[in-house]
Protein backbone atom coordinates (compact mmCIF):
# COMPACT_ATOMS: atom_id res chain seq x y z
CA UNK A 1 0.00 0.00 0.00
CA UNK A 2 1.59 3.20 -1.24
CA UNK A 3 0.48 5.61 1.55
CA UNK A 4 1.93 3.20 4.11
CA UNK A 5 5.25 3.02 2.26
CA UNK A 6 5.44 6.76 1.68
CA UNK A 7 4.57 7.59 5.29
CA UNK A 8 7.02 4.97 6.53
CA UNK A 9 9.79 6.38 4.37
CA UNK A 10 9.11 9.87 5.73
CA UNK A 11 9.15 8.62 9.33
CA UNK A 12 12.35 6.65 8.73
CA UNK A 13 14.12 9.63 7.19
CA UNK A 14 13.23 11.79 10.20
CA UNK A 15 14.37 9.06 12.58
CA UNK A 16 17.71 8.67 10.79
CA UNK A 17 18.13 12.42 10.71
CA UNK A 18 17.81 12.62 14.48
CA UNK A 19 20.17 9.68 14.96
CA UNK A 20 22.88 11.60 13.12
CA UNK A 21 22.84 14.19 15.88
CA UNK A 22 25.50 13.08 18.43
CA UNK A 23 23.40 14.00 21.45
CA UNK A 24 21.50 11.64 23.73
CA UNK A 25 18.14 13.53 23.49
CA UNK A 26 18.16 12.97 19.72
CA UNK A 27 18.04 9.22 20.26
CA UNK A 28 14.95 9.71 22.42
CA UNK A 29 13.12 12.20 20.22
CA UNK A 30 14.00 10.54 16.91
CA UNK A 31 11.48 7.67 17.15
CA UNK A 32 8.84 10.00 18.62
CA UNK A 33 9.19 12.56 15.85
CA UNK A 34 9.18 9.80 13.24
CA UNK A 35 5.90 8.49 14.62
CA UNK A 36 4.42 11.98 14.77
CA UNK A 37 5.29 12.43 11.09
CA UNK A 38 4.00 9.00 10.05
CA UNK A 39 0.45 9.25 11.42
CA UNK A 40 -0.67 12.56 9.85
CA UNK A 41 1.08 11.77 6.56
CA UNK A 42 -0.71 8.42 6.32
CA UNK A 43 -4.10 9.96 7.17
CA UNK A 44 -3.71 12.79 4.69
CA UNK A 45 -2.67 10.48 1.85
CA UNK A 46 -5.50 7.99 2.43
CA UNK A 47 -8.03 10.81 2.71
CA UNK A 48 -6.87 12.36 -0.54
CA UNK A 49 -7.07 9.01 -2.30
CA UNK A 50 -10.53 8.49 -0.85
CA UNK A 51 -11.63 11.73 -2.45
CA UNK A 52 -10.47 10.43 -5.83
CA UNK A 53 -12.10 7.00 -5.50
CA UNK A 54 -15.43 8.04 -3.93
CA UNK A 55 -16.87 9.57 -7.14
CA UNK A 56 -16.30 6.28 -8.96
CA UNK A 57 -18.26 4.39 -6.32
CA UNK A 58 -21.07 6.92 -6.43
CA UNK A 59 -21.17 6.73 -10.22
CA UNK A 60 -21.28 2.91 -10.10
CA UNK A 61 -24.13 3.03 -7.61
CA UNK A 62 -26.12 5.38 -9.83
CA UNK A 63 -25.51 3.14 -12.84
CA UNK A 64 -26.54 0.01 -10.93
CA UNK A 65 -29.74 1.67 -9.66
CA UNK A 66 -30.55 2.69 -13.23
CA UNK A 67 -30.23 -0.95 -14.29
CA UNK A 68 -26.98 -0.52 -16.19
CA UNK A 69 -25.05 -3.22 -14.35
CA UNK A 70 -22.34 -3.82 -17.02
CA UNK A 71 -21.45 -0.12 -16.98
CA UNK A 72 -21.39 -0.12 -13.17
CA UNK A 73 -18.96 -3.04 -13.24
CA UNK A 74 -16.78 -1.20 -15.74
CA UNK A 75 -16.69 1.85 -13.46
CA UNK A 76 -15.68 -0.25 -10.46
CA UNK A 77 -12.95 -1.91 -12.52
CA UNK A 78 -11.53 1.58 -13.10
CA UNK A 79 -11.54 2.10 -9.34
CA UNK A 80 -9.34 -1.01 -9.01
CA UNK A 81 -6.53 1.11 -10.41
CA UNK A 82 -6.39 2.85 -7.00
CA UNK A 83 -6.34 -0.36 -4.99
CA UNK A 84 -2.74 0.10 -3.83
CA UNK A 85 -3.51 3.55 -2.47
CA UNK A 86 -6.02 2.51 0.18
CA UNK A 87 -6.02 -0.27 2.73
CA UNK A 88 -8.49 -3.05 1.78
CA UNK A 89 -9.75 -1.07 -1.21
CA UNK A 90 -9.06 -3.85 -3.71
CA UNK A 91 -10.89 -6.46 -1.62
CA UNK A 92 -13.91 -4.20 -1.16
CA UNK A 93 -14.11 -3.44 -4.89
CA UNK A 94 -13.89 -7.15 -5.73
CA UNK A 95 -16.81 -7.79 -3.37
CA UNK A 96 -18.94 -5.16 -5.08
CA UNK A 97 -18.04 -6.34 -8.57
CA UNK A 98 -18.83 -9.91 -7.54
CA UNK A 99 -22.24 -8.90 -6.19
CA UNK A 100 -23.06 -7.07 -9.40
CA UNK A 101 -22.03 -10.05 -11.53
CA UNK A 102 -24.25 -12.23 -9.36
CA UNK A 103 -27.16 -9.80 -9.73
CA UNK A 104 -27.03 -10.16 -13.52
CA UNK A 105 -26.71 -13.95 -13.37
CA UNK A 106 -22.99 -14.30 -14.09
CA UNK A 107 -22.17 -16.61 -11.21
CA UNK A 108 -18.80 -17.81 -12.53
CA UNK A 109 -17.52 -14.23 -12.64
CA UNK A 110 -19.13 -13.55 -9.28
CA UNK A 111 -17.22 -16.43 -7.69
CA UNK A 112 -13.95 -15.21 -9.18
CA UNK A 113 -14.32 -11.76 -7.61
CA UNK A 114 -15.97 -12.76 -4.34
CA UNK A 115 -13.14 -15.16 -3.55
CA UNK A 116 -10.93 -12.05 -3.40
CA UNK A 117 -13.53 -10.00 -1.54
CA UNK A 118 -13.52 -8.13 1.75
CA UNK A 119 -14.08 -10.64 4.59
CA UNK A 120 -16.16 -8.28 6.76
CA UNK A 121 -18.95 -7.97 4.18
CA UNK A 122 -21.27 -10.76 5.26
CA UNK A 123 -23.51 -10.79 2.16
CA UNK A 124 -20.42 -11.33 0.01
CA UNK A 125 -19.86 -14.66 1.79
CA UNK A 126 -23.55 -15.55 1.45
CA UNK A 127 -23.61 -14.96 -2.30
CA UNK A 128 -20.29 -16.74 -2.81
CA UNK A 129 -21.56 -19.77 -0.88
CA UNK A 130 -24.81 -19.85 -2.87
CA UNK A 131 -22.97 -19.74 -6.18
CA UNK A 132 -20.48 -22.40 -5.10
CA UNK A 133 -23.27 -24.67 -3.86
CA UNK A 134 -25.12 -24.43 -7.16
CA UNK A 135 -21.83 -25.34 -8.83
CA UNK A 136 -21.80 -28.58 -6.84
CA UNK A 137 -19.13 -27.50 -4.32
CA UNK A 138 -20.72 -28.00 -0.92
CA UNK A 139 -17.53 -27.96 1.13
CA UNK A 140 -16.24 -24.84 -0.61
CA UNK A 141 -19.59 -23.18 0.11
CA UNK A 142 -19.30 -24.19 3.77
CA UNK A 143 -15.78 -22.78 3.96
CA UNK A 144 -16.99 -19.47 2.51
CA UNK A 145 -19.70 -19.23 5.17
CA UNK A 146 -17.34 -20.24 7.97
CA UNK A 147 -14.97 -17.46 6.89
CA UNK A 148 -17.90 -15.06 6.97
CA UNK A 149 -18.78 -16.23 10.48
CA UNK A 150 -15.21 -15.68 11.62
CA UNK A 151 -15.46 -12.00 10.69
CA UNK A 152 -19.18 -11.54 11.44
CA UNK A 153 -19.71 -13.73 14.48
CA UNK A 154 -23.09 -12.26 15.41
CA UNK A 155 -24.68 -12.46 11.95
CA UNK A 156 -27.53 -15.02 12.30
CA UNK A 157 -28.14 -15.48 8.58
CA UNK A 158 -24.62 -16.85 8.04
CA UNK A 159 -25.23 -19.66 10.53
CA UNK A 160 -28.71 -20.35 9.21
CA UNK A 161 -27.69 -20.49 5.54
CA UNK A 162 -24.83 -22.83 6.43
CA UNK A 163 -27.23 -25.03 8.38
CA UNK A 164 -29.75 -24.93 5.52
CA UNK A 165 -27.15 -26.14 3.02
CA UNK A 166 -26.11 -28.96 5.33
CA UNK A 167 -29.73 -29.94 5.97
CA UNK A 168 -30.32 -30.08 2.20
CA UNK A 169 -27.48 -32.59 2.03
CA UNK A 170 -29.01 -34.70 4.82
CA UNK A 171 -26.27 -33.67 7.27
CA UNK A 172 -28.77 -32.78 9.98
CA UNK A 173 -26.51 -33.29 13.00
CA UNK A 174 -23.86 -31.07 11.51
CA UNK A 175 -26.53 -28.45 10.76
CA UNK A 176 -27.80 -28.59 14.35
CA UNK A 177 -24.26 -28.02 15.63
CA UNK A 178 -23.95 -24.92 13.41
CA UNK A 179 -27.21 -23.45 14.71
CA UNK A 180 -26.14 -24.15 18.28
CA UNK A 181 -23.04 -22.07 17.63
CA UNK A 182 -25.18 -19.34 16.13
CA UNK A 183 -27.46 -19.29 19.15
CA UNK A 184 -24.46 -19.07 21.43
CA UNK A 185 -23.20 -16.05 19.48
CA UNK A 186 -26.63 -14.36 19.49
CA UNK A 187 -28.97 -15.94 22.07
CA UNK A 188 -31.78 -13.49 21.28
CA UNK A 189 -32.23 -14.37 17.60
CA UNK A 190 -35.68 -15.92 17.19
CA UNK A 191 -35.05 -17.23 13.68
CA UNK A 192 -32.09 -19.30 14.84
CA UNK A 193 -34.03 -20.59 17.85
CA UNK A 194 -36.93 -21.65 15.67
CA UNK A 195 -34.75 -23.39 13.09
CA UNK A 196 -32.78 -25.22 15.75
CA UNK A 197 -36.01 -26.62 17.20
CA UNK A 198 -37.24 -27.50 13.71
CA UNK A 199 -34.12 -29.50 12.90
CA UNK A 200 -34.17 -31.20 16.29
CA UNK A 201 -37.73 -32.30 15.48
CA UNK A 202 -36.79 -33.43 11.98
CA UNK A 203 -38.67 -30.57 10.32
CA UNK A 204 -37.76 -28.29 7.43
CA UNK A 205 -36.03 -24.99 8.27
CA UNK A 206 -37.95 -21.72 7.85
CA UNK A 207 -35.80 -19.05 6.20
CA UNK A 208 -38.56 -16.45 5.69
CA UNK A 209 -37.50 -14.37 8.72
CA UNK A 210 -34.24 -13.51 6.94
CA UNK A 211 -36.16 -11.67 4.25
CA UNK A 212 -34.68 -10.19 1.09
CA UNK A 213 -31.15 -11.27 1.86
CA UNK A 214 -32.27 -14.89 1.90
CA UNK A 215 -34.26 -14.58 -1.33
CA UNK A 216 -31.26 -12.92 -2.95
CA UNK A 217 -29.55 -16.32 -2.79
CA UNK A 218 -32.17 -17.76 -5.22
CA UNK A 219 -32.87 -20.96 -3.32
CA UNK A 220 -36.49 -19.97 -2.71
CA UNK A 221 -38.90 -17.51 -4.28
CA UNK A 222 -40.51 -14.86 -2.13
CA UNK A 223 -44.05 -15.82 -3.12
CA UNK A 224 -44.84 -18.94 -1.16
CA UNK A 225 -41.13 -19.52 -0.54
CA UNK A 226 -41.11 -22.44 -2.95
CA UNK A 227 -37.74 -24.07 -3.32
CA UNK A 228 -36.22 -23.75 -6.79
CA UNK A 229 -34.02 -26.29 -8.53
CA UNK A 230 -30.37 -25.74 -7.76
CA UNK A 231 -27.04 -27.42 -8.31
CA UNK A 232 -24.93 -27.49 -11.42
CA UNK A 233 -26.44 -25.95 -14.52
CA UNK A 234 -28.73 -23.52 -12.68
CA UNK A 235 -28.38 -20.39 -13.58
CA UNK A 236 -26.03 -6.63 -4.52
CA UNK A 237 -25.59 -3.50 -3.42
CA UNK A 238 -22.12 -2.19 -2.92
CA UNK A 239 -20.77 -1.09 0.38
CA UNK A 240 -19.71 2.55 0.48
CA UNK A 241 -15.96 2.69 1.07
CA UNK A 242 -14.73 4.37 4.18
CA UNK A 243 -12.60 7.44 3.75
CA UNK A 244 -9.50 5.52 4.76
CA UNK A 245 -10.08 2.18 3.11
CA UNK A 246 -12.23 -0.02 0.97
C-alpha distance (Angstrom), angle and dihedral (degrees) to the residues before:
residue distance angle dihedral
X1 . . .
X2 3.78 . .
X3 3.85 99.9 .
X4 3.80 88.9 52.9
X5 3.80 92.0 50.7
X6 3.79 94.1 44.5
X7 3.80 93.4 47.1
X8 3.80 90.6 45.7
X9 3.79 91.6 51.0
X10 3.81 90.4 50.9
X11 3.81 92.0 49.1
X12 3.81 91.8 47.0
X13 3.79 92.8 50.2
X14 3.81 90.8 52.0
X15 3.80 91.1 47.2
X16 3.81 92.4 50.5
X17 3.77 90.4 46.0
X18 3.79 91.1 56.8
X19 3.80 91.8 45.4
X20 3.79 89.5 58.9
X21 3.79 89.2 63.7
X22 3.85 106.2 91.7
X23 3.79 94.3 -139.7
X24 3.79 127.3 103.7
X25 3.86 95.4 -128.7
X26 3.82 89.1 59.4
X27 3.80 90.0 62.4
X28 3.79 88.9 54.1
X29 3.80 98.5 43.7
X30 3.81 96.0 40.0
X31 3.83 96.9 76.8
X32 3.81 91.2 39.7
X33 3.79 94.0 52.0
X34 3.79 90.7 44.7
X35 3.80 90.1 54.7
X36 3.79 91.9 45.9
X37 3.80 89.0 53.9
X38 3.82 94.5 44.8
X39 3.81 98.9 55.1
X40 3.83 100.7 52.2
X41 3.81 92.3 39.3
X42 3.81 91.1 53.4
X43 3.81 92.9 46.6
X44 3.79 93.8 48.0
X45 3.80 93.6 48.6
X46 3.81 94.6 47.8
X47 3.81 91.1 46.2
X48 3.78 91.9 51.1
X49 3.79 91.3 49.0
X50 3.79 89.6 48.1
X51 3.79 89.2 57.0
X52 3.80 89.5 55.1
X53 3.81 95.9 46.8
X54 3.82 99.6 40.8
X55 3.83 95.3 73.3
X56 3.80 90.0 55.5
X57 3.79 91.1 54.2
X58 3.78 91.7 47.2
X59 3.80 90.8 49.0
X60 3.82 91.1 49.5
X61 3.79 90.7 50.3
X62 3.80 91.7 51.5
X63 3.80 90.8 48.6
X64 3.80 92.4 48.7
X65 3.82 92.2 48.9
X66 3.80 89.0 50.6
X67 3.81 89.3 54.6
X68 3.79 96.0 -108.8
X69 3.79 96.4 125.7
X70 3.85 97.6 159.0
X71 3.80 90.4 54.9
X72 3.82 90.8 46.9
X73 3.80 89.4 53.2
X74 3.80 90.4 49.4
X75 3.81 90.4 52.2
X76 3.80 92.1 50.6
X77 3.80 90.3 48.8
X78 3.81 87.1 58.2
X79 3.80 88.5 53.2
X80 3.81 88.4 56.9
X81 3.79 86.7 73.1
X82 3.83 87.3 73.9
X83 3.79 95.0 49.0
X84 3.81 94.2 110.8
X85 3.78 91.5 54.0
X86 3.80 98.0 63.1
X87 3.77 132.3 44.4
X88 3.84 111.7 -107.0
X89 3.80 91.6 -4.6
X90 3.80 94.4 125.1
X91 3.81 93.0 50.4
X92 3.80 92.4 48.5
X93 3.81 92.3 49.4
X94 3.81 91.2 49.2
X95 3.81 88.9 53.2
X96 3.79 92.1 52.5
X97 3.80 93.7 45.2
X98 3.80 89.6 48.9
X99 3.80 91.9 51.4
X100 3.79 91.2 50.3
X101 3.81 92.1 49.4
X102 3.79 88.5 50.5
X103 3.81 91.4 49.4
X104 3.80 90.6 57.5
X105 3.80 93.4 45.3
X106 3.80 99.5 -103.0
X107 3.78 97.3 130.5
X108 3.81 97.1 163.2
X109 3.81 90.7 58.1
X110 3.79 90.0 42.3
X111 3.81 91.1 56.3
X112 3.79 91.4 48.9
X113 3.81 92.7 55.6
X114 3.80 99.1 35.4
X115 3.80 91.3 55.2
X116 3.82 85.7 64.4
X117 3.79 93.6 41.5
X118 3.79 133.8 123.0
X119 3.82 108.8 -80.4
X120 3.82 95.6 -144.4
X121 3.82 93.6 62.6
X122 3.79 101.2 91.8
X123 3.82 97.7 -167.9
X124 3.80 89.1 56.1
X125 3.81 88.8 62.8
X126 3.81 91.2 45.5
X127 3.80 94.0 53.1
X128 3.80 92.6 43.2
X129 3.80 90.7 51.7
X130 3.81 92.2 48.3
X131 3.79 92.3 50.8
X132 3.81 92.7 46.1
X133 3.80 91.8 48.6
X134 3.79 92.0 52.2
X135 3.79 86.9 50.5
X136 3.81 88.8 59.0
X137 3.83 96.2 -104.6
X138 3.79 105.0 125.0
X139 3.80 97.4 162.2
X140 3.79 92.7 47.6
X141 3.80 88.5 50.7
X142 3.81 90.0 50.8
X143 3.80 91.1 50.0
X144 3.81 90.5 51.5
X145 3.80 90.8 53.1
X146 3.80 93.3 44.5
X147 3.81 89.0 53.5
X148 3.79 88.7 50.7
X149 3.80 90.1 51.0
X150 3.79 90.9 51.0
X151 3.80 90.2 59.3
X152 3.83 97.7 32.0
X153 3.79 102.8 36.3
X154 3.81 95.4 165.4
X155 3.81 97.4 48.6
X156 3.84 105.1 114.2
X157 3.80 96.4 -166.7
X158 3.81 92.0 62.3
X159 3.80 91.4 58.1
X160 3.79 92.9 42.7
X161 3.81 95.6 49.0
X162 3.80 90.0 48.3
X163 3.80 90.0 50.0
X164 3.81 90.9 46.5
X165 3.80 92.0 54.0
X166 3.79 91.4 48.8
X167 3.80 91.9 47.2
X168 3.81 89.5 51.9
X169 3.80 87.3 56.7
X170 3.82 91.9 50.3
X171 3.82 91.8 -109.1
X172 3.79 92.8 131.0
X173 3.81 98.3 154.4
X174 3.77 91.4 51.8
X175 3.82 89.4 48.4
X176 3.81 91.2 51.0
X177 3.81 90.2 52.1
X178 3.83 90.0 52.8
X179 3.81 92.6 51.4
X180 3.80 90.5 47.5
X181 3.79 88.0 56.7
X182 3.78 90.1 48.2
X183 3.78 92.0 51.3
X184 3.78 90.3 49.7
X185 3.81 90.0 53.3
X186 3.81 92.9 46.7
X187 3.82 111.7 15.6
X188 3.81 92.7 177.8
X189 3.80 98.0 60.3
X190 3.80 107.9 114.1
X191 3.80 95.3 -167.2
X192 3.80 91.9 58.4
X193 3.81 91.6 45.6
X194 3.79 91.7 51.4
X195 3.80 94.6 47.1
X196 3.79 92.3 47.6
X197 3.81 90.3 54.6
X198 3.81 90.6 45.4
X199 3.80 92.9 54.0
X200 3.79 92.0 44.4
X201 3.82 87.3 55.2
X202 3.80 92.8 46.1
X203 3.80 93.2 -109.7
X204 3.79 131.6 137.0
X205 3.81 117.6 -91.9
X206 3.81 119.4 -109.0
X207 3.81 111.6 -136.4
X208 3.82 97.4 171.6
X209 3.83 93.5 100.8
X210 3.81 89.3 66.3
X211 3.78 90.6 63.9
X212 3.79 125.9 -173.9
X213 3.78 94.8 0.0
X214 3.80 89.8 60.1
X215 3.80 93.9 46.5
X216 3.80 89.1 48.9
X217 3.81 86.8 69.8
X218 3.85 90.3 64.5
X219 3.79 97.2 -134.1
X220 3.80 92.3 116.5
X221 3.78 135.1 19.1
X222 3.77 119.5 -122.5
X223 3.80 94.1 -125.3
X224 3.77 105.6 77.0
X225 3.81 90.4 -18.3
X226 3.79 90.9 -107.9
X227 3.77 113.5 179.7
X228 3.80 114.3 -115.0
X229 3.78 126.6 -146.5
X230 3.77 111.7 -89.5
X231 3.77 139.6 172.0
X232 3.76 128.6 78.3
X233 3.78 116.6 -5.9
X234 3.81 96.0 26.6
X235 3.28 114.3 125.9
X236 16.64 130.9 -129.2
X237 3.34 166.1 -177.2
X238 3.75 119.4 -94.1
X239 3.74 123.6 -118.2
X240 3.79 114.1 -119.4
X241 3.80 108.5 -115.7
X242 3.74 118.1 -118.3
X243 3.76 117.5 -116.9
X244 3.78 91.1 -106.5
X245 3.77 102.0 38.4
X246 3.75 149.1 1.4
